[in-house]
Amino acid sequence: QGRLVESGGGLVQAGGSLRLSCVGSGRIFSYNTMGWYRQAPGNARELWAYITYDGRANYADSVKGRFTISRDTAKNTVYLQMNSLKPEDTGVYYCNTCPIRNDYWGQGTQVTVSS
């Protein structure tokens, strides 16, 4: 089907690290730019990082230098390595294409960073 499945979230102290994974079908990943979106409580989803099909990455200013997005096309998987986590990084993290496709949204994975 066309849904994406995120995993890897959890509770971590400030300064810690997490690695998120997102798996989907080849139909979704092939030739698509993939992004990681964060939704903080009460806020809309924000695009925090994206990677093109040929591996070029871009980041929101708030995560630049701390987060790294990567993809494994053979595994239809996109990753988000998050280092030096801050309490303001807390939220539900989703992956989707860029631009988004509403029928691709998964359940997301919760990331909670304690101070």
Buried (B, 14 or more C-beta within 10 A) or exposed (E): EEEBBBBBBEEBEEEBEBBBBBBBEEEBBEEBBBBBBBBEEEEEBEBBBBBBEEEEEBBBEEBEEBBBBBBEBEEBBBBBBBBEBBEEBBBBBBBBBBEBEEEBBBEBBEBBBEE
